[in-house]
Amino acid sequence: MTIELLNQESPYLKEAIAYFWNQWGSESNYDFYRDCIENSLATEISLPKFYVLLDQDNIVGSYALLTNDIISRQDLMPWFACLLIDDDYRKQGLAQKLLNHGLDQARQKGYDYLYLSTDLIGFYEKKGWDYYAKAFGLSGDEFNVYSKSTH
């Protein structure tokens, strides 16, 4: 298994855009995901960045480092988002591998903390993340915000 940063030379770019959109998108927002990912490819920008987990040439997981997670806590960054491991690959420690990779990437970019928002209860606590605050989405949904030191 390898973790690949999506960049302009990535042979998985079109497949990765579809992967992210299929997991979190809707019929009407493919262009949102395509535009966001395509504009993250420049090497001179620090964020956003999108990563895929590969089993040989198959995308089996993903995550992103973002400047915001489209929630009320715009004062916090960077955000760990879009964590997904395909069903057939779960319970193998791969989510932890992606979380650790994200923490390492955030540290290398100069950030002391990484944040994430979720409505899951218990998952991230088991992975060593600390509850930080409540936040709200555009629709008024409430989310828990977690943080973890990158050091």
C-alpha positions in Angstrom: 0.0 0.0 0.0 1.2 3.5 -0.9 -0.1 7.0 -0.2 0.1 9.3 -3.2 -0.2 13.1 -3.3 -2.3 14.1 -6.2 -0.3 16.3 -8.5 -0.2 17.3 -12.1 1.7 14.2 -13.1 -0.6 11.8 -11.2 -1.9 9.0 -13.4 -4.8 8.6 -11.0 -6.1 12.2 -11.2 -9.3 11.6 -13.1 -10.1 8.5 -11.1 -9.3 10.3 -7.8 -11.6 13.2 -8.6 -14.4 10.7 -9.2 -13.4 8.8 -6.0 -13.7 11.9 -3.8 -16.9 13.0 -5.5 -18.6 9.5 -5.3 -17.9 9.4 -1.6 -19.0 13.0 -0.6 -20.6 14.6 -3.6 -24.0 14.8 -5.0 -25.4 14.8 -8.6 -25.1 18.6 -8.7 -21.6 19.2 -7.4 -19.0 17.2 -9.4 -17.5 20.5 -10.7 -17.0 21.6 -7.1 -14.8 18.5 -6.4 -13.0 18.7 -9.8 -12.2 22.4 -9.5 -11.1 22.1 -5.9 -8.7 19.2 -6.6 -7.4 20.5 -9.9 -6.6 23.8 -8.2 -4.7 22.0 -5.4 -2.1 20.5 -7.8 0.3 23.4 -8.0 3.5 22.6 -6.1 4.0 26.1 -4.8 0.9 26.1 -2.7 0.9 24.5 0.7 -2.9 23.7 1.0 -5.2 22.2 0.0 -3.7 18.8 -0.8 -5.5 15.6 -1.7 -4.1 12.1 -1.1 -5.1 8.6 -2.2 -4.2 5.2 -0.7 -3.3 2.8 -3.4 -3.3 -1.0 -3.5 -1.1 -1.5 -6.5 -3.1 0.7 -9.1 -6.4 0.7 -7.3 -7.6 3.6 -5.1 -8.8 2.1 -1.8 -8.7 5.1 0.5 -8.3 8.9 0.7 -7.9 12.0 2.8 -7.3 15.7 2.3 -5.6 18.5 4.1 -7.8 21.7 3.7 -7.7 25.3 4.7 -11.3 24.9 5.9 -13.9 22.2 6.3 -16.9 24.4 5.4 -18.0 24.7 9.0 -18.2 27.6 11.4 -14.7 27.3 12.8 -13.0 29.2 10.1 -10.4 30.4 12.6 -8.8 26.9 12.7 -6.5 25.3 10.1 -5.4 23.0 8.6 -8.2 20.5 8.5 -7.9 16.7 8.0 -10.9 15.7 5.8 -12.3 13.1 3.5 -10.9 10.1 5.4 -12.2 7.0 3.7 -11.1 3.4 3.6 -13.0 1.1 1.2 -15.0 -1.6 3.0 -12.8 -4.5 1.9 -9.7 -2.8 3.4 -11.1 -1.8 6.8 -9.8 -3.2 10.2 -6.2 -3.3 8.9 -4.9 -0.1 10.5 -5.1 1.8 7.2 -7.2 4.7 8.7 -4.5 5.2 11.3 -1.8 5.1 8.6 -3.6 7.9 6.7 -4.1 9.9 10.0 -0.4 9.6 10.8 0.5 10.6 7.3 -1.7 13.7 7.5 -0.2 14.7 10.8 3.3 14.3 9.3 2.4 16.3 6.2 0.9 19.1 8.4 4.0 19.2 10.6 6.2 19.4 7.5 4.1 22.4 6.3 4.8 24.2 9.6 1.5 23.5 11.5 1.6 22.6 15.2 -2.0 21.2 15.2 -4.3 19.4 12.8 -8.1 19.6 13.1 -11.0 17.5 11.9 -14.8 17.7 12.2 -17.0 14.8 12.5 -20.4 13.5 13.7 -18.7 10.1 14.6 -18.5 9.4 18.3 -15.6 7.4 19.7 -13.6 6.7 16.5 -11.1 9.6 16.6 -10.8 9.4 20.4 -9.6 5.8 20.0 -7.0 7.2 17.5 -5.6 9.6 20.0 -7.4 12.8 18.9 -8.7 15.2 21.6 -12.2 16.9 21.6 -11.7 20.6 20.9 -15.1 22.3 20.4 -18.5 22.2 18.7 -19.0 23.7 15.3 -21.8 24.1 12.8 -22.3 23.3 9.2 -24.1 25.5 6.6 -27.3 23.5 7.2 -27.1 24.1 10.9 -25.9 20.5 11.7 -23.6 20.3 14.7 -20.2 18.7 14.5 -17.5 17.8 17.0 -14.1 19.3 16.3 -11.0 17.3 17.3 -7.4 18.3 17.3 -4.0 16.6 17.6 -0.5 17.9 17.9 1.7 17.3 14.9 4.7 16.9 17.1 
